């Protein structure tokens, strides 16, 4: 599905700062807010589109990935946008507070939230991609605090019910003839307040740590292949489930082989004598120590391509390997011995190229007016 550029959606330049992005989003969000446009499907889609753009551009990490790889790069992080209005309001509904009486359209929000997914770019050699390999990778991520088990509350303590909203997460205030419900400013919609935060994580419920894991790379992966490791992303907020880790594969270019999907291509030099008389040459294969015979027929022309079946890369979806295509480059000697020159001159004198009577010669064809 086609997606517009996020900067275009918000109407901001690519070098906009956080405040400019927030201001642009707030303007669009208020314009297309569903409470202002009941039943308007177009306004609903624009509201969701603006929220998705804001969610990416306000986050430094997501914005960097988007600027470098676009929408496809974000897909590799596990980011899929928002599924509905409640997701949007729960993520940053406070932006609507105090503007025309629009709130989060919900009561107390759940404190538990799933952690962010992460992306790890892993570079492999073509040989590693052929055989498959196990790689240990190290990265930093937020992990659940063991002391408070992700709650953010000191062991043995309990949160207090918010006295401002009575645990509802919202407060009601009068504005003219209307009563407006807004998120409680004291507990920020949680309905409770932590008075005794965990000393280990300072109430965050998580800590930043370096994590090392071993990733099993299957044979046949290619640049752009992704491995999803469930639960290896950032720790969730307040005992929420962790996000996922997406390992994105990058296969380095090979000195000899060039890859096209499951097939491999290579170029080998042969002499003009081998091309004219025919010969058998030895061709290496990826992942093998032995060489394979390739029959060069007499009369082979420069640029001819020959196929060695089953000597390409393994497929991810099937066991059958691709093919190896060998292109021959006929090398013309730059220096000749006296004997070689003598033989070639003799060959030149004995060579006779006569076209059939009803067929024009090459030079006749190109000089025809």
PADO-170139 format. One record per residue (C-alpha): residue in three letters; x, y, z. Coordinates in Angstrom, 2 decimals. Example, Ala and Ser with C-alpha at 12.3 -4.5 7.8 and 13.67 -1.06 7.14 Angstrom:
! PADO-170139
{'ALA', {12.30, -4.50, 7.80}}
{'SER', {13.67, -1.06, 7.14}}
! end
This chain:
! PADO-170139
{'UNK', {0.00, 0.00, 0.00}}
{'UNK', {1.32, 3.43, -0.97}}
{'UNK', {2.34, 5.68, 1.90}}
{'UNK', {3.02, 9.39, 1.64}}
{'UNK', {6.29, 10.85, 2.88}}
{'UNK', {5.95, 11.63, 6.60}}
{'UNK', {7.43, 15.11, 6.21}}
{'UNK', {4.93, 15.78, 3.44}}
{'UNK', {2.08, 14.53, 5.66}}
{'UNK', {2.95, 16.99, 8.43}}
{'UNK', {3.94, 19.74, 6.01}}
{'UNK', {7.35, 20.32, 7.57}}
{'UNK', {10.89, 20.45, 6.09}}
{'UNK', {13.24, 17.52, 6.70}}
{'UNK', {15.41, 19.55, 9.08}}
{'UNK', {12.50, 20.47, 11.39}}
{'UNK', {13.12, 20.32, 15.12}}
{'UNK', {10.97, 18.51, 17.68}}
{'UNK', {8.85, 21.54, 18.53}}
{'UNK', {8.07, 22.30, 14.87}}
{'UNK', {7.04, 18.69, 14.29}}
{'UNK', {4.82, 18.65, 17.38}}
{'UNK', {3.18, 21.97, 16.45}}
{'UNK', {2.47, 20.77, 12.90}}
{'UNK', {0.99, 17.51, 14.15}}
{'UNK', {-1.19, 19.20, 16.75}}
{'UNK', {-2.63, 21.47, 14.07}}
{'UNK', {-3.50, 18.54, 11.79}}
{'UNK', {-4.77, 16.38, 14.65}}
{'UNK', {-7.18, 19.06, 15.81}}
{'UNK', {-8.37, 19.66, 12.24}}
{'UNK', {-9.10, 15.98, 11.55}}
{'UNK', {-10.05, 14.88, 15.09}}
{'UNK', {-12.88, 12.29, 14.88}}
{'UNK', {-14.98, 14.19, 17.42}}
{'UNK', {-14.89, 17.18, 15.10}}
{'UNK', {-15.64, 15.16, 11.97}}
{'UNK', {-18.15, 12.46, 12.95}}
{'UNK', {-18.68, 9.90, 10.22}}
{'UNK', {-16.06, 11.45, 7.90}}
{'UNK', {-13.91, 8.55, 6.72}}
{'UNK', {-11.45, 10.80, 4.88}}
{'UNK', {-10.86, 12.86, 8.02}}
{'UNK', {-10.36, 9.65, 10.03}}
{'UNK', {-7.69, 8.41, 7.61}}
{'UNK', {-5.89, 11.76, 7.66}}
{'UNK', {-6.03, 11.73, 11.46}}
{'UNK', {-4.39, 8.29, 11.55}}
{'UNK', {-1.87, 9.24, 8.85}}
{'UNK', {-0.77, 12.33, 10.77}}
{'UNK', {-0.47, 10.34, 14.01}}
{'UNK', {1.75, 7.73, 12.33}}
{'UNK', {3.97, 10.45, 10.84}}
{'UNK', {4.29, 12.17, 14.22}}
{'UNK', {5.05, 8.90, 16.05}}
{'UNK', {8.03, 8.32, 13.72}}
{'UNK', {9.43, 11.84, 13.40}}
{'UNK', {9.24, 12.63, 17.13}}
{'UNK', {11.37, 9.57, 17.93}}
{'UNK', {15.06, 10.14, 17.13}}
{'UNK', {15.80, 6.48, 16.46}}
{'UNK', {12.77, 5.88, 14.23}}
{'UNK', {13.40, 9.16, 12.42}}
{'UNK', {17.01, 8.24, 11.67}}
{'UNK', {15.95, 4.85, 10.25}}
{'UNK', {13.20, 6.49, 8.18}}
{'UNK', {15.54, 9.18, 6.81}}
{'UNK', {18.01, 6.51, 5.70}}
{'UNK', {15.78, 3.61, 4.61}}
{'UNK', {12.27, 5.08, 4.25}}
{'UNK', {9.11, 3.12, 4.99}}
{'UNK', {10.80, -0.23, 4.26}}
{'UNK', {13.38, 0.44, 6.96}}
{'UNK', {10.67, 1.05, 9.55}}
{'UNK', {8.96, -2.19, 8.59}}
{'UNK', {12.19, -3.92, 9.60}}
{'UNK', {11.92, -2.50, 13.12}}
{'UNK', {8.46, -3.98, 13.60}}
{'UNK', {6.76, -0.58, 13.46}}
{'UNK', {3.30, -0.98, 11.92}}
{'UNK', {1.61, 2.30, 12.82}}
{'UNK', {-1.60, 2.42, 14.83}}
{'UNK', {-4.47, -0.04, 14.73}}
{'UNK', {-7.14, 2.42, 15.88}}
{'UNK', {-8.00, 5.65, 17.63}}
{'UNK', {-7.47, 4.22, 21.11}}
{'UNK', {-3.84, 3.43, 20.26}}
{'UNK', {-3.32, 7.02, 19.17}}
{'UNK', {-4.99, 8.57, 22.20}}
{'UNK', {-3.18, 6.28, 24.62}}
{'UNK', {0.19, 7.13, 23.03}}
{'UNK', {-0.09, 10.91, 23.04}}
{'UNK', {-3.64, 11.93, 23.81}}
{'UNK', {-2.31, 14.69, 26.06}}
{'UNK', {-1.69, 16.76, 22.94}}
{'UNK', {-5.43, 17.23, 22.64}}
{'UNK', {-5.95, 18.28, 26.23}}
{'UNK', {-7.25, 21.82, 26.59}}
{'UNK', {-8.07, 22.24, 22.89}}
{'UNK', {-11.77, 22.50, 22.17}}
{'UNK', {-12.51, 20.02, 24.95}}
{'UNK', {-11.12, 17.00, 23.14}}
{'UNK', {-9.53, 14.46, 25.47}}
{'UNK', {-8.37, 10.89, 25.14}}
{'UNK', {-11.90, 9.54, 24.55}}
{'UNK', {-11.25, 6.93, 27.19}}
{'UNK', {-11.12, 6.46, 30.91}}
{'UNK', {-8.13, 5.36, 32.87}}
{'UNK', {-5.44, 3.96, 30.61}}
{'UNK', {-3.69, 0.70, 31.19}}
{'UNK', {-0.29, 1.32, 32.78}}
{'UNK', {1.24, -1.77, 31.19}}
{'UNK', {2.55, -1.22, 27.65}}
{'UNK', {4.51, -3.38, 25.23}}
{'UNK', {8.16, -2.48, 24.67}}
{'UNK', {9.59, -1.08, 21.45}}
{'UNK', {10.95, -3.43, 18.80}}
{'UNK', {14.62, -3.11, 17.81}}
{'UNK', {16.60, -3.44, 14.58}}
{'UNK', {20.06, -4.97, 14.26}}
{'UNK', {21.96, -4.88, 10.93}}
{'UNK', {24.17, -7.93, 10.43}}
{'UNK', {26.75, -8.18, 7.65}}
{'UNK', {27.69, -11.60, 6.23}}
{'UNK', {30.03, -12.94, 3.58}}
{'UNK', {28.57, -14.78, 0.60}}
{'UNK', {30.06, -18.01, 1.98}}
{'UNK', {28.26, -17.47, 5.32}}
{'UNK', {25.01, -16.86, 3.44}}
{'UNK', {25.57, -20.08, 1.47}}
{'UNK', {26.28, -22.38, 4.40}}
{'UNK', {24.23, -20.66, 7.12}}
{'UNK', {25.95, -19.69, 10.33}}
{'UNK', {25.48, -18.95, 14.01}}
{'UNK', {26.54, -15.43, 15.00}}
{'UNK', {26.78, -13.84, 18.42}}
{'UNK', {25.53, -10.27, 18.39}}
{'UNK', {25.70, -7.66, 21.14}}
{'UNK', {23.42, -4.67, 21.54}}
{'UNK', {22.08, -2.39, 24.25}}
{'UNK', {18.45, -2.42, 25.25}}
{'UNK', {16.09, -1.70, 28.12}}
{'UNK', {15.47, -4.80, 30.26}}
{'UNK', {12.92, -5.31, 32.98}}
{'UNK', {14.19, -4.36, 36.43}}
{'UNK', {14.68, -7.54, 38.47}}
{'UNK', {14.35, -5.70, 41.77}}
{'UNK', {10.78, -4.49, 41.17}}
{'UNK', {9.88, -6.96, 38.39}}
{'UNK', {9.15, -4.07, 36.04}}
{'UNK', {6.59, -2.34, 38.26}}
{'UNK', {8.77, 0.66, 39.12}}
{'UNK', {7.66, 0.34, 42.76}}
{'UNK', {10.02, -0.41, 45.63}}
{'UNK', {9.69, -4.03, 46.83}}
{'UNK', {7.03, -4.39, 49.52}}
{'UNK', {5.40, -1.07, 48.65}}
{'UNK', {2.15, -0.26, 46.89}}
{'UNK', {1.11, 2.74, 44.76}}
{'UNK', {-1.35, 5.23, 46.22}}
{'UNK', {-4.70, 5.99, 44.66}}
{'UNK', {-4.53, 9.45, 43.08}}
{'UNK', {-6.34, 11.87, 45.37}}
{'UNK', {-6.97, 14.32, 42.53}}
{'UNK', {-9.05, 12.02, 40.33}}
{'UNK', {-9.91, 9.30, 42.85}}
{'UNK', {-8.26, 6.63, 40.72}}
{'UNK', {-10.29, 7.36, 37.58}}
{'UNK', {-7.41, 8.85, 35.63}}
{'UNK', {-9.56, 11.80, 34.51}}
{'UNK', {-10.94, 14.97, 35.98}}
{'UNK', {-14.06, 16.91, 35.00}}
{'UNK', {-14.04, 20.67, 34.81}}
{'UNK', {-16.63, 23.21, 33.76}}
{'UNK', {-16.15, 25.45, 30.75}}
{'UNK', {-19.15, 27.69, 30.18}}
{'UNK', {-22.21, 25.51, 29.70}}
{'UNK', {-20.12, 22.40, 29.12}}
{'UNK', {-18.35, 19.86, 31.30}}
{'UNK', {-15.01, 18.81, 29.88}}
{'UNK', {-13.23, 15.59, 30.81}}
{'UNK', {-9.43, 15.74, 30.68}}
{'UNK', {-6.54, 13.53, 31.74}}
{'UNK', {-5.69, 13.97, 35.42}}
{'UNK', {-2.65, 16.28, 35.66}}
{'UNK', {-1.49, 14.65, 38.90}}
{'UNK', {-1.27, 11.00, 37.81}}
{'UNK', {-1.25, 11.57, 34.02}}
{'UNK', {-4.19, 9.26, 33.52}}
{'UNK', {-2.79, 6.32, 35.46}}
{'UNK', {-5.16, 6.63, 38.42}}
{'UNK', {-2.36, 5.95, 40.87}}
{'UNK', {0.86, 7.57, 42.04}}
{'UNK', {4.10, 5.85, 42.96}}
{'UNK', {5.24, 7.37, 46.25}}
{'UNK', {7.99, 4.78, 46.83}}
{'UNK', {9.86, 4.27, 43.55}}
{'UNK', {12.28, 1.38, 43.09}}
{'UNK', {15.78, 2.51, 44.03}}
{'UNK', {17.37, 0.29, 41.39}}
{'UNK', {15.52, 1.68, 38.33}}
{'UNK', {14.29, 4.97, 39.88}}
{'UNK', {10.69, 4.10, 39.15}}
{'UNK', {11.15, 3.35, 35.44}}
{'UNK', {10.65, -0.38, 35.81}}
{'UNK', {13.56, -1.10, 33.46}}
{'UNK', {17.33, -0.68, 33.11}}
{'UNK', {19.67, -0.23, 30.14}}
{'UNK', {21.94, -3.23, 29.65}}
{'UNK', {24.10, -4.84, 26.97}}
{'UNK', {22.61, -8.08, 25.74}}
{'UNK', {24.45, -10.84, 23.87}}
{'UNK', {22.54, -13.50, 21.99}}
{'UNK', {23.41, -16.11, 19.37}}
{'UNK', {21.49, -15.81, 16.12}}
{'UNK', {21.09, -18.82, 13.84}}
{'UNK', {21.25, -17.68, 10.20}}
{'UNK', {19.74, -20.21, 7.77}}
{'UNK', {21.42, -21.03, 4.42}}
{'UNK', {20.26, -18.95, 1.47}}
{'UNK', {19.65, -15.59, 3.15}}
{'UNK', {20.12, -12.51, 0.98}}
{'UNK', {20.47, -8.80, 1.56}}
{'UNK', {17.19, -7.56, 3.01}}
{'UNK', {16.29, -10.89, 4.65}}
{'UNK', {14.95, -10.40, 8.18}}
{'UNK', {14.90, -12.64, 11.22}}
{'UNK', {12.35, -11.82, 13.90}}
{'UNK', {13.33, -12.78, 17.44}}
{'UNK', {10.24, -12.45, 19.59}}
{'UNK', {10.69, -10.90, 23.02}}
{'UNK', {14.27, -9.75, 22.39}}
{'UNK', {13.36, -6.07, 21.97}}
{'UNK', {12.98, -3.34, 24.59}}
{'UNK', {11.35, -4.19, 27.91}}
{'UNK', {7.72, -3.13, 28.24}}
{'UNK', {6.53, -0.26, 30.37}}
{'UNK', {5.51, -1.28, 33.89}}
{'UNK', {5.54, -5.06, 33.47}}
{'UNK', {4.32, -4.91, 29.87}}
{'UNK', {5.60, -7.55, 27.40}}
{'UNK', {8.91, -6.88, 25.62}}
{'UNK', {9.12, -5.92, 21.98}}
{'UNK', {10.84, -7.96, 19.27}}
{'UNK', {14.29, -7.84, 17.69}}
{'UNK', {14.53, -7.75, 13.90}}
{'UNK', {17.90, -8.83, 12.48}}
{'UNK', {18.34, -7.40, 8.98}}
{'UNK', {20.85, -9.22, 6.77}}
{'UNK', {23.39, -7.53, 4.49}}
{'UNK', {25.50, -9.84, 2.27}}
{'UNK', {28.83, -8.39, 1.16}}
{'UNK', {29.79, -8.39, -2.52}}
{'UNK', {32.07, -11.27, -3.56}}
{'UNK', {35.32, -10.86, -5.47}}
{'UNK', {34.41, -13.55, -8.03}}
{'UNK', {30.72, -14.37, -7.87}}
{'UNK', {27.83, -12.01, -8.47}}
{'UNK', {24.47, -12.97, -7.01}}
{'UNK', {21.02, -12.67, -8.55}}
{'UNK', {18.51, -14.29, -6.23}}
{'UNK', {19.32, -18.00, -6.04}}
{'UNK', {21.62, -17.85, -9.08}}
{'UNK', {25.30, -16.92, -9.27}}
{'UNK', {27.20, -15.36, -12.15}}
{'UNK', {30.94, -15.22, -12.83}}
{'UNK', {33.28, -14.26, -15.66}}
{'UNK', {36.34, -16.25, -16.72}}
{'UNK', {39.02, -15.48, -19.32}}
{'UNK', {39.91, -17.93, -22.10}}
{'UNK', {42.41, -17.61, -24.93}}
{'UNK', {41.31, -17.12, -28.52}}
{'UNK', {42.83, -20.52, -29.30}}
{'UNK', {40.62, -22.17, -26.64}}
{'UNK', {37.62, -20.34, -28.07}}
{'UNK', {38.40, -21.43, -31.63}}
{'UNK', {39.40, -25.05, -30.98}}
{'UNK', {37.38, -25.79, -27.85}}
{'UNK', {38.69, -26.83, -24.46}}
{'UNK', {37.80, -27.96, -20.95}}
{'UNK', {38.37, -25.43, -18.16}}
{'UNK', {38.04, -25.62, -14.37}}
{'UNK', {35.43, -23.50, -12.57}}
{'UNK', {35.27, -23.01, -8.77}}
{'UNK', {31.91, -23.31, -6.99}}
{'UNK', {30.72, -21.42, -3.93}}
{'UNK', {31.14, -23.35, -0.70}}
{'UNK', {33.22, -26.13, -2.30}}
{'UNK', {36.94, -26.82, -2.38}}
{'UNK', {36.87, -28.79, -5.63}}
{'UNK', {36.56, -27.42, -9.17}}
{'UNK', {34.02, -28.37, -11.82}}
{'UNK', {34.69, -29.08, -15.49}}
{'UNK', {33.18, -26.72, -18.05}}
{'UNK', {33.30, -27.78, -21.71}}
{'UNK', {34.09, -24.88, -24.04}}
{'UNK', {32.91, -25.87, -27.54}}
{'UNK', {34.89, -24.96, -30.64}}
{'UNK', {33.83, -21.63, -32.08}}
{'UNK', {32.87, -20.07, -28.77}}
{'UNK', {32.33, -16.33, -29.11}}
{'UNK', {33.27, -13.56, -26.64}}
{'UNK', {30.48, -13.04, -24.12}}
{'UNK', {28.94, -16.52, -24.51}}
{'UNK', {27.33, -17.75, -21.29}}
{'UNK', {27.33, -21.36, -20.10}}
{'UNK', {25.24, -22.89, -17.31}}
{'UNK', {26.38, -25.19, -14.52}}
{'UNK', {23.12, -26.43, -13.02}}
{'UNK', {22.73, -26.68, -9.26}}
{'UNK', {25.89, -24.74, -8.39}}
{'UNK', {24.16, -21.55, -7.26}}
{'UNK', {22.82, -20.53, -3.86}}
{'UNK', {20.40, -22.60, -1.76}}
{'UNK', {16.83, -21.34, -1.59}}
{'UNK', {15.23, -20.25, 1.65}}
{'UNK', {11.88, -21.74, 0.72}}
{'UNK', {13.12, -24.86, -1.08}}
{'UNK', {16.13, -27.15, -0.87}}
{'UNK', {17.04, -27.00, -4.56}}
{'UNK', {20.02, -24.78, -5.39}}
{'UNK', {20.09, -22.20, -8.14}}
{'UNK', {22.46, -22.33, -11.12}}
{'UNK', {25.91, -20.91, -11.84}}
{'UNK', {26.17, -18.92, -15.09}}
{'UNK', {29.67, -18.59, -16.53}}
{'UNK', {30.44, -15.83, -19.03}}
{'UNK', {33.63, -16.24, -21.07}}
{'UNK', {35.85, -13.35, -22.05}}
{'UNK', {38.15, -14.14, -24.97}}
{'UNK', {41.60, -12.64, -24.33}}
{'UNK', {43.61, -11.46, -27.31}}
{'UNK', {47.40, -11.70, -26.77}}
{'UNK', {49.16, -8.35, -26.80}}
{'UNK', {52.63, -9.77, -27.49}}
{'UNK', {53.43, -12.56, -29.94}}
{'UNK', {56.60, -14.56, -30.46}}
{'UNK', {58.04, -14.74, -33.93}}
{'UNK', {56.71, -18.27, -34.35}}
{'UNK', {53.22, -17.30, -33.19}}
{'UNK', {53.16, -14.36, -35.60}}
{'UNK', {54.33, -16.63, -38.42}}
{'UNK', {51.54, -19.14, -37.71}}
{'UNK', {48.88, -16.45, -37.54}}
{'UNK', {50.03, -14.86, -40.76}}
{'UNK', {49.88, -18.27, -42.42}}
{'UNK', {46.37, -18.76, -41.01}}
{'UNK', {45.39, -15.35, -42.37}}
{'UNK', {46.57, -16.24, -45.88}}
{'UNK', {44.68, -19.52, -45.90}}
{'UNK', {41.48, -18.05, -44.46}}
{'UNK', {38.77, -17.54, -47.00}}
{'UNK', {35.43, -15.98, -46.06}}
{'UNK', {33.00, -16.18, -48.94}}
{'UNK', {29.35, -15.28, -48.56}}
{'UNK', {26.69, -17.12, -50.64}}
{'UNK', {25.79, -15.44, -53.91}}
{'UNK', {22.40, -14.32, -52.65}}
{'UNK', {23.79, -12.99, -49.33}}
{'UNK', {25.49, -9.60, -49.00}}
{'UNK', {28.71, -9.31, -47.07}}
{'UNK', {29.00, -7.51, -43.76}}
{'UNK', {30.68, -4.50, -45.35}}
{'UNK', {28.07, -4.36, -48.13}}
{'UNK', {25.33, -4.21, -45.51}}
{'UNK', {26.79, -1.36, -43.49}}
{'UNK', {27.88, 0.72, -46.56}}
{'UNK', {24.50, 0.45, -48.28}}
{'UNK', {23.15, 3.95, -48.90}}
! end
